Amino acid sequence: MDSRQFTTKPPSHDTVERGFTMGDVPGLRSSASGADRTPLDFDVIIAGCGPTGAMLAAELRLHDVRVLLLEKETEPVSFVRIVGLHMRSIELMAMRGLLDRMLAHGRRRPAAGFFAGISKPAPRGLDSAHAYLLGIPQPVIVQLLERHASQLGAEVRRGCAVAGVEQGDEGVTVRLADGEELRSRYLVGCDGARSTVRKLLGVAFPGEPSRTDTLMGEMEVGVPQEEIAAKMTELGETNRRLWLRPFGQGAYSVVVPAAGVSDRAEPPSLEDFKQQLRAIAGTDFGVHSPRWLSRFGDATRLAERYRVGRVLLAGDAAHIHPPTGGQGLNLGIQDAFNLGWKLAAQIRGWAPETLLDTYEAERRPVAEDVLDNTRAQMELHSSEPGPQAVRRLLTELMDFEEVNRHLIVKITAIGIRYDFGDGPDLLGRRLPDIGLKHGHLYDQLHRGRGLLLDRTERLAVGDWSDRVDHLADPTAVLDVPCVLLRPDGHVAWIGDDQRDLDDHLSRWFGKPVG
């Protein structure tokens, strides 16, 4: 298991609840004091109703936070792009009772071949009850998460583009493109790689610009699958950036280099794909009836900050990288899961002083690691002799099960360990969906609350019972006496001493009621 700890020293961005004023934060446009006293319309406004924004809205609604989702597009996307939910994201869906809905629309695939497309079988005994990749159309993920958020009480408005942001000590004023102004306590930018919110904040987005463009799409083909497989085998040793892979219902995922094809500013056409296929493979395979076509580069960037006062960034608004390994959507969903309960705690008034700052402290290093591994994977896709020699060596090394396991665990995010201080290796890690006397662990986390899993049957959550559940189960498949889980499923405490438990309940869940 990957033992890397993801941590940085939390920056100080405390809000007015901590004696904070907007004048203390550089780069902010502060609203006038009179405007700042305008009544608040919402607790949180989220810009962007993609997977990250919809997941965050649902997490906030579990804690009765008033949420508005703003989406600049008037209609959901029309194309059907198949993406993969990795193990950790599948686990998060199980934690909130959403997995069966996802499984009904997806297709399970082996948890293998993720790193740079190097084909190796999945390692044995992966530490997850959901050791598979779930291929599912991205619009379906968005639809299911948006519907979930709406059922919980989130409001969604389409055709609403953010045009301005002003902050004050009491809240945020969001100005829409049509001139309407909305007020909330916090704003979260989940509005993608070209994030308007990030730009309005003036948050730098350093990294490497795109050097190599690639065309990607889904379409039907006019030749037998056996012919395609034979040609891909023939080309596999010389061109790693071309592939045709079946995706079910007669469609193929097609990826080709974009060098010399059309204008970068123009969307690609089917003829662009045919041209590149003929140039590289000697045939266009009779491709036709495209479902969607896109062009992407290998730009890699990471926001310098995830938070400026009362405005936060998540998902592609905070980080971008090439799609190799299929980590982007998963990274954004996991950002939302980490942020949701912390922001809700801040709004509900029980958050410990630095809790909201741990969002950036925990998630930004995870993004740094993803950016690094995608950089490495992109190098391995090069057709140059040096990178190809490294690829051949790594292919040999992946025959060692521990090497293969390490890379799978990294890509699927089940090896993340947040730095919660000294303690056993389990501290800071997510707990798998272990068996209980009645059912499984993740069934107990649907409400988005903390959980004390008590094998001793003698501990209590006491005055924290309004935000932490207690499950006494001596049969739990666990090799430690008790664990305290955060709402995101990470282990916040291990032990059997009530006083020590109370200290950690205070650390993560604030002052008790009463």
C-alpha positions as CSV (number, residue, x, y, z in Angstrom):
1,M,0.0,0.0,0.0
2,D,1.3,3.5,-0.9
3,S,2.4,5.0,2.4
4,R,2.9,8.6,1.1
5,Q,1.4,11.2,3.4
6,F,-0.3,14.1,1.7
7,T,0.1,17.2,3.8
8,T,1.2,20.8,3.8
9,K,1.0,23.3,6.5
10,P,-2.5,24.7,6.4
11,P,-2.5,28.3,5.3
12,S,-4.4,30.8,7.4
13,H,-7.6,31.9,5.6
14,D,-9.9,32.2,8.6
15,T,-13.2,34.0,8.0
16,V,-15.1,36.5,10.1
17,E,-16.0,33.8,12.6
18,R,-12.4,33.8,13.6
19,G,-12.0,37.6,13.9
20,F,-11.1,37.8,10.2
21,T,-11.7,40.8,7.8
22,M,-11.5,40.9,4.0
23,G,-8.9,43.6,4.1
24,D,-6.5,41.0,5.5
25,V,-6.5,39.0,2.3
26,P,-4.5,40.2,-0.7
27,G,-6.0,40.0,-4.2
28,L,-9.6,40.4,-3.0
29,R,-12.2,42.9,-4.2
30,S,-14.1,43.8,-1.1
31,S,-17.7,45.0,-1.1
32,A,-18.7,48.1,0.6
33,S,-19.8,47.7,4.2
34,G,-23.4,48.7,3.4
35,A,-23.7,46.1,0.6
36,D,-22.1,43.5,2.8
37,R,-25.1,43.8,5.1
38,T,-27.5,42.8,2.3
39,P,-29.5,39.7,3.4
40,L,-28.0,36.4,2.2
41,D,-29.8,34.4,-0.4
42,F,-27.9,31.2,0.2
43,D,-25.3,29.6,2.4
44,V,-23.2,28.4,-0.6
45,I,-23.2,29.2,-4.3
46,I,-21.4,26.7,-6.5
47,A,-20.4,27.8,-10.0
48,G,-20.5,24.8,-12.3
49,C,-22.8,21.9,-12.3
50,G,-20.4,19.2,-13.5
51,P,-19.5,16.1,-11.4
52,T,-17.5,18.1,-8.9
53,G,-20.2,20.8,-8.4
54,A,-23.1,18.4,-8.2
55,M,-21.3,16.1,-5.7
56,L,-20.4,19.1,-3.5
57,A,-24.0,20.4,-3.5
58,A,-25.2,17.0,-2.4
59,E,-22.7,16.8,0.4
60,L,-23.7,20.2,1.7
61,R,-27.4,19.4,1.6
62,L,-26.8,16.4,3.8
63,H,-26.1,19.0,6.5
64,D,-29.0,21.3,5.6
65,V,-26.9,23.9,4.0
66,R,-28.8,26.2,1.6
67,V,-27.1,25.6,-1.8
68,L,-27.4,27.1,-5.3
69,L,-25.8,25.5,-8.3
70,L,-25.1,27.9,-11.2
71,E,-24.5,26.4,-14.6
72,K,-23.7,28.6,-17.6
73,E,-24.9,26.1,-20.2
74,T,-28.6,26.1,-20.8
75,E,-28.8,22.4,-21.5
76,P,-26.8,19.3,-20.4
77,V,-24.1,18.3,-22.9
78,S,-25.4,16.4,-25.8
79,F,-22.5,14.1,-26.5
80,V,-21.9,10.8,-24.6
81,R,-18.3,10.5,-23.4
82,I,-17.5,7.3,-21.5
83,V,-15.3,7.9,-18.5
84,G,-14.1,5.6,-15.7
85,L,-14.8,5.7,-12.0
86,H,-11.8,4.4,-10.2
87,M,-11.9,2.4,-7.0
88,R,-11.9,5.3,-4.5
89,S,-14.7,7.2,-6.3
90,I,-16.7,4.0,-6.5
91,E,-16.3,3.6,-2.7
92,L,-17.5,7.2,-2.2
93,M,-20.6,6.4,-4.2
94,A,-21.2,3.4,-2.0
95,M,-20.8,5.6,1.1
96,R,-23.7,7.8,0.1
97,G,-25.9,5.0,-1.2
98,L,-25.4,6.0,-4.9
99,L,-23.5,3.0,-6.2
100,D,-26.4,0.9,-7.3
101,R,-27.7,3.8,-9.4
102,M,-24.2,4.1,-11.1
103,L,-23.9,0.4,-11.6
104,A,-27.2,0.3,-13.4
105,H,-25.8,2.6,-16.1
106,G,-22.2,1.4,-16.2
107,R,-20.0,-1.5,-17.1
108,R,-17.4,-3.1,-14.8
109,R,-13.9,-3.5,-16.2
110,P,-10.7,-5.0,-14.7
111,A,-8.7,-2.7,-12.5
112,A,-5.7,-2.9,-14.9
113,G,-3.8,-1.2,-17.7
114,F,-4.2,2.3,-16.2
115,F,-0.6,3.4,-16.0
116,A,0.4,4.8,-19.5
117,G,-1.8,2.1,-21.1
118,I,0.7,-0.6,-20.1
119,S,-1.3,-3.8,-20.3
120,K,-0.8,-5.9,-17.1
121,P,-3.3,-8.0,-15.2
122,A,-4.8,-6.5,-12.0
123,P,-2.8,-7.4,-8.9
124,R,-4.3,-9.9,-6.5
125,G,-5.9,-8.9,-3.3
126,L,-6.5,-5.2,-3.8
127,D,-7.7,-3.7,-0.5
128,S,-11.2,-2.7,-1.7
129,A,-14.6,-4.4,-2.0
130,H,-14.9,-2.6,-5.3
131,A,-11.7,-3.6,-7.1
132,Y,-12.8,-2.7,-10.6
133,L,-13.2,0.2,-13.0
134,L,-16.7,1.4,-13.7
135,G,-17.1,2.6,-17.3
136,I,-20.0,5.0,-17.5
137,P,-21.1,7.9,-19.7
138,Q,-20.1,11.2,-18.1
139,P,-23.5,12.9,-18.7
140,V,-25.1,10.0,-16.8
141,I,-22.8,10.7,-13.8
142,V,-23.7,14.4,-13.9
143,Q,-27.4,13.6,-14.2
144,L,-27.4,11.2,-11.3
145,L,-25.4,13.5,-9.0
146,E,-27.5,16.5,-10.0
147,R,-30.7,14.6,-9.4
148,H,-29.3,13.4,-6.0
149,A,-28.5,17.0,-5.0
150,S,-31.9,18.3,-6.1
151,Q,-33.7,15.5,-4.2
152,L,-31.8,16.6,-1.1
153,G,-32.9,20.2,-1.7
154,A,-30.2,21.9,-3.8
155,E,-31.4,24.5,-6.3
156,V,-30.0,24.4,-9.8
157,R,-30.2,27.3,-12.3
158,R,-29.0,26.8,-15.9
159,G,-28.0,29.5,-18.3
160,C,-26.4,31.5,-15.5
161,A,-22.8,32.6,-16.0
162,V,-20.8,34.2,-13.2
163,A,-19.4,37.6,-14.3
164,G,-18.3,39.2,-11.1
165,V,-17.4,38.4,-7.5
166,E,-17.1,40.7,-4.5
167,Q,-16.4,39.7,-0.9
168,G,-17.1,41.2,2.5
169,D,-16.7,40.2,6.1
170,E,-20.2,38.6,6.1
171,G,-20.5,37.0,2.7
172,V,-20.0,37.0,-1.1
173,T,-21.8,38.9,-3.8
174,V,-22.0,37.0,-7.1
175,R,-22.9,39.0,-10.2
176,L,-24.3,37.1,-13.1
177,A,-23.9,38.0,-16.8
178,D,-27.4,39.4,-17.0
179,G,-26.7,41.8,-14.1
180,E,-28.5,39.9,-11.4
181,E,-26.7,39.8,-8.0
182,L,-26.9,37.0,-5.5
183,R,-25.6,36.8,-2.0
184,S,-24.2,33.9,-0.1
185,R,-21.8,33.1,2.7
186,Y,-19.4,31.2,0.5
187,L,-18.7,30.6,-3.2
188,V,-17.1,27.6,-4.7
189,G,-15.7,27.6,-8.2
190,C,-16.2,24.2,-9.8
191,D,-16.4,25.8,-13.2
192,G,-13.6,23.9,-15.0
193,A,-10.2,24.5,-16.4
194,R,-11.0,28.0,-17.7
195,S,-12.6,28.9,-14.4
196,T,-14.1,32.4,-14.3
197,V,-14.1,32.3,-10.6
198,R,-10.4,31.5,-10.4
199,K,-9.7,34.4,-12.9
200,L,-11.8,36.8,-11.0
201,L,-9.9,36.0,-7.8
202,G,-6.6,36.5,-9.5
203,V,-5.4,33.1,-8.4
204,A,-2.3,32.1,-10.4
205,F,-2.5,28.9,-12.3
206,P,1.2,28.0,-13.0
207,G,2.4,24.9,-14.8
208,E,3.3,23.8,-18.3
209,P,1.4,24.9,-21.4
210,S,0.2,22.3,-23.9
211,R,3.0,20.9,-26.1
212,T,1.2,18.1,-27.8
213,D,-2.4,18.0,-28.9
214,T,-4.5,14.9,-29.4
215,L,-7.8,14.2,-31.0
216,M,-10.3,12.0,-29.1
217,G,-13.8,10.9,-30.0
218,E,-16.3,8.1,-30.0
219,M,-17.6,6.8,-33.3
220,E,-18.6,3.7,-35.2
221,V,-16.3,1.7,-37.6
222,G,-16.8,0.0,-40.9
223,V,-14.5,-3.0,-40.5
224,P,-14.4,-6.1,-38.4
225,Q,-13.0,-5.9,-34.8
226,E,-10.4,-8.5,-35.7
227,E,-8.9,-6.3,-38.4
228,I,-8.7,-3.4,-36.0
229,A,-7.1,-5.5,-33.3
230,A,-4.5,-6.8,-35.7
231,K,-3.6,-3.3,-36.9
232,M,-3.4,-2.0,-33.3
233,T,-1.0,-4.8,-32.4
234,E,1.1,-4.0,-35.4
235,L,1.3,-0.3,-34.5
236,G,1.5,-0.8,-30.8
237,E,5.3,-0.8,-30.7
238,T,5.8,2.3,-32.8
239,N,2.9,4.7,-32.0
240,R,1.5,4.9,-28.4
241,R,-0.7,7.8,-29.2
242,L,-3.1,6.1,-31.6
243,W,-5.7,3.6,-30.5
244,L,-9.1,2.3,-31.3
245,R,-10.9,0.5,-28.5
246,P,-14.4,-0.9,-28.4
247,F,-16.7,0.8,-25.9
248,G,-19.9,-1.2,-26.5
249,Q,-23.1,-0.7,-28.5
250,G,-21.0,-0.6,-31.7
251,A,-18.9,2.4,-30.7
252,Y,-15.2,2.8,-30.5
253,S,-13.0,5.2,-28.6
254,V,-10.6,6.7,-31.1
255,V,-7.5,8.6,-30.2
256,V,-5.0,10.0,-32.7
257,P,-2.3,12.7,-32.7
258,A,-3.5,16.1,-33.8
259,A,-0.2,17.3,-35.3
260,G,-0.9,19.2,-38.5
261,V,-4.7,18.9,-38.3
262,S,-6.9,21.9,-38.6
263,D,-6.8,25.0,-36.3
264,R,-6.4,24.5,-32.6
265,A,-9.2,27.1,-32.1
266,E,-11.6,25.1,-34.2
267,P,-13.4,21.9,-33.1
268,P,-12.1,18.8,-34.9
269,S,-14.1,17.1,-37.6
270,L,-14.6,13.5,-38.6
271,E,-12.4,14.2,-41.6
272,D,-9.6,15.2,-39.3
273,F,-9.8,11.8,-37.6
274,K,-9.9,10.0,-41.0
275,Q,-6.9,12.0,-42.2
276,Q,-4.7,11.1,-39.2
277,L,-5.8,7.4,-39.2
278,R,-4.9,7.1,-42.9
279,A,-1.5,8.8,-42.3
280,I,-0.5,6.6,-39.4
281,A,-2.4,3.3,-39.9
282,G,-2.8,3.4,-43.7
283,T,-6.6,3.1,-43.3
284,D,-9.4,5.1,-41.7
285,F,-11.2,1.9,-40.6
286,G,-14.4,3.3,-42.2
287,V,-15.1,5.5,-39.2
288,H,-18.5,7.1,-39.2
289,S,-21.4,8.4,-37.1
290,P,-19.4,10.2,-34.4
291,R,-21.0,10.6,-31.0
292,W,-18.6,13.3,-29.9
293,L,-15.3,14.7,-31.0
294,S,-12.8,16.7,-29.0
295,R,-9.3,18.0,-28.9
296,F,-7.1,18.1,-25.8
297,G,-3.6,19.1,-25.0
298,D,-1.1,18.0,-22.3
299,A,-1.2,21.2,-20.3
300,T,-0.5,20.6,-16.6
301,R,-1.4,23.4,-14.1
302,L,-2.1,23.7,-10.4
303,A,-3.8,26.7,-8.7
304,E,-1.5,28.4,-6.2
305,R,-4.3,28.6,-3.7
306,Y,-7.5,26.7,-3.2
307,R,-9.0,29.4,-1.0
308,V,-9.2,33.1,-1.0
309,G,-11.4,34.3,2.0
310,R,-14.9,33.0,1.4
311,V,-14.2,31.7,-2.1
312,L,-12.8,28.2,-2.8
313,L,-11.8,26.2,-5.9
314,A,-12.4,22.5,-6.6
315,G,-12.0,20.1,-9.5
316,D,-10.6,21.3,-12.8
317,A,-10.8,24.9,-11.6
318,A,-8.0,24.0,-9.2
319,H,-5.9,21.6,-11.4
320,I,-5.6,20.3,-14.9
321,H,-3.6,17.5,-16.5
322,P,-3.7,15.2,-19.5
323,P,-6.4,12.5,-19.3
324,T,-4.0,9.6,-19.3
325,G,-4.8,7.3,-16.4
326,G,-8.4,8.6,-16.3
327,Q,-7.9,10.5,-13.0
328,G,-9.4,14.0,-13.7
329,L,-13.1,13.4,-13.0
330,N,-12.2,11.2,-10.0
331,L,-9.9,13.8,-8.5
332,G,-12.7,16.4,-8.7
333,I,-15.3,14.2,-7.1
334,Q,-12.8,13.4,-4.3
335,D,-12.2,17.2,-3.8
336,A,-15.9,17.7,-3.3
337,F,-16.1,14.8,-0.8
338,N,-13.3,16.3,1.2
339,L,-14.6,19.8,1.1
340,G,-18.3,19.3,1.6
341,W,-18.5,18.3,5.3
342,K,-15.9,20.8,6.3
343,L,-17.6,23.7,4.6
344,A,-20.9,22.5,6.1
345,A,-19.3,22.5,9.6
346,Q,-18.1,26.0,9.1
347,I,-21.6,27.2,8.1
348,R,-23.4,25.2,10.9
349,G,-21.1,26.8,13.4
350,W,-19.3,23.8,14.9
351,A,-16.1,23.7,12.8
352,P,-12.8,23.7,14.7
353,E,-10.7,26.8,13.9
354,T,-8.5,25.4,11.2
355,L,-10.9,22.7,9.8
356,L,-11.7,24.5,6.5
357,D,-8.0,25.1,5.9
358,T,-7.4,21.4,5.9
359,Y,-9.2,21.1,2.6
360,E,-6.3,22.8,0.7
361,A,-3.7,21.2,3.0
362,E,-5.0,17.7,2.2
363,R,-6.1,17.9,-1.4
364,R,-3.6,20.2,-3.1
365,P,-0.7,17.7,-2.4
366,V,-2.9,14.9,-3.8
367,A,-3.3,17.0,-7.0
368,E,0.4,17.6,-7.2
369,D,1.0,13.8,-7.1
370,V,-1.6,13.3,-9.9
371,L,0.1,15.9,-12.0
372,D,3.4,14.3,-11.5
373,N,2.2,10.8,-12.5
374,T,0.4,12.1,-15.6
375,R,3.6,13.9,-16.6
376,A,5.5,10.6,-16.3
377,Q,2.8,8.8,-18.3
378,M,2.8,11.3,-21.1
379,E,6.6,10.9,-21.4
380,L,6.0,7.1,-21.7
381,H,3.7,7.7,-24.7
382,S,6.4,9.4,-26.7
383,S,7.8,7.5,-29.7
384,E,11.3,8.8,-29.1
385,P,14.0,6.1,-28.3
386,G,14.7,7.3,-24.7
387,P,11.1,7.3,-23.4
388,Q,10.5,4.0,-25.2
389,A,13.4,2.4,-23.5
390,V,12.1,3.6,-20.1
391,R,8.6,2.2,-21.1
392,R,10.1,-1.2,-21.9
393,L,12.0,-1.3,-18.6
394,L,8.8,-0.2,-16.6
395,T,6.8,-2.9,-18.5
396,E,9.3,-5.5,-17.2
397,L,9.2,-4.1,-13.6
398,M,5.4,-4.3,-13.6
399,D,5.7,-8.0,-13.8
400,F,6.7,-7.7,-10.1
401,E,3.4,-7.7,-8.3
402,E,4.4,-5.0,-5.8
403,V,5.3,-2.6,-8.6
404,N,2.1,-3.2,-10.4
405,R,0.1,-2.9,-7.2
406,H,1.9,0.4,-6.3
407,L,0.9,2.0,-9.6
408,I,-2.7,0.7,-9.5
409,V,-3.1,2.0,-5.9
410,K,-1.7,5.4,-6.9
411,I,-4.0,5.8,-10.0
412,T,-7.1,4.7,-8.2
413,A,-6.4,6.8,-5.1
414,I,-7.0,4.1,-2.5
415,G,-3.5,4.5,-1.1
416,I,-3.9,8.2,-0.1
417,R,-2.9,8.9,3.5
418,Y,-3.5,12.3,5.0
419,D,-1.1,13.4,7.6
420,F,-3.0,13.4,10.9
421,G,0.2,13.2,13.1
422,D,2.0,10.3,14.6
423,G,0.2,7.0,14.8
424,P,-0.4,3.6,13.2
425,D,-0.2,3.3,9.4
426,L,-4.0,3.2,9.3
427,L,-4.3,6.7,10.7
428,G,-5.2,9.1,7.9
429,R,-6.1,6.4,5.4
430,R,-9.6,5.5,4.2
431,L,-11.2,2.5,5.8
432,P,-12.3,-0.1,3.2
433,D,-15.9,-1.3,3.2
434,I,-15.4,-3.9,5.9
435,G,-18.0,-6.4,7.1
436,L,-20.1,-5.7,10.1
437,K,-22.5,-7.8,12.2
438,H,-25.3,-6.4,10.0
439,G,-24.2,-5.4,6.5
440,H,-21.1,-3.4,5.7
441,L,-19.4,-0.3,6.9
442,Y,-20.4,2.1,4.1
443,D,-24.0,1.4,4.7
444,Q,-23.5,3.4,8.0
445,L,-22.1,6.5,6.2
446,H,-25.0,7.5,4.0
447,R,-25.9,10.5,6.1
448,G,-22.5,12.1,5.7
449,R,-21.7,12.1,9.5
450,G,-18.7,11.0,11.5
451,L,-18.7,7.5,12.8
452,L,-17.2,5.8,15.9
453,L,-16.8,2.1,15.1
454,D,-16.5,0.6,18.6
455,R,-15.4,-3.0,19.0
456,T,-15.1,-2.6,22.8
457,E,-18.7,-1.6,23.3
458,R,-17.7,0.7,26.1
459,L,-17.0,4.1,24.4
460,A,-19.4,6.9,23.7
461,V,-19.7,10.0,21.5
462,G,-21.5,11.8,24.2
463,D,-22.4,15.4,23.4
464,W,-21.1,15.0,19.8
465,S,-24.0,12.8,18.9
466,D,-25.6,15.5,16.7
467,R,-22.7,15.1,14.2
468,V,-21.1,11.7,15.0
469,D,-22.8,8.3,15.0
470,H,-21.8,5.4,17.3
471,L,-21.8,1.8,16.2
472,A,-20.8,-0.8,18.8
473,D,-19.9,-4.0,17.0
474,P,-17.4,-6.4,18.4
475,T,-17.7,-8.5,15.2
476,A,-16.4,-5.7,12.9
477,V,-13.6,-7.0,10.6
478,L,-11.0,-4.7,12.1
479,D,-7.6,-5.4,13.8
480,V,-7.7,-2.4,16.1
481,P,-10.1,-1.8,19.1
482,C,-12.0,1.3,17.8
483,V,-11.7,3.9,15.0
484,L,-13.2,7.3,14.6
485,L,-14.1,8.0,10.9
486,R,-14.5,11.4,9.4
487,P,-17.5,11.8,7.1
488,D,-15.2,11.2,4.1
489,G,-14.3,7.7,5.5
490,H,-10.7,8.6,6.6
491,V,-9.5,7.3,9.9
492,A,-9.2,10.2,12.4
493,W,-8.4,8.3,15.5
494,I,-7.5,4.7,16.6
495,G,-7.6,3.5,20.2
496,D,-9.8,2.5,23.2
497,D,-9.4,5.4,25.7
498,Q,-12.5,7.6,26.2
499,R,-10.5,10.7,27.1
500,D,-8.2,10.4,24.1
501,L,-11.3,9.9,21.9
502,D,-12.9,13.1,23.3
503,D,-9.8,15.0,22.4
504,H,-10.0,13.8,18.8
505,L,-13.7,14.4,18.6
506,S,-13.0,18.0,19.6
507,R,-10.2,18.2,17.0
508,W,-12.3,17.1,14.1
509,F,-15.9,17.9,15.2
510,G,-15.5,21.0,17.3
511,K,-16.9,21.8,20.7
512,P,-19.6,19.5,22.0
513,V,-23.2,20.7,22.4
514,G,-24.7,21.2,25.8
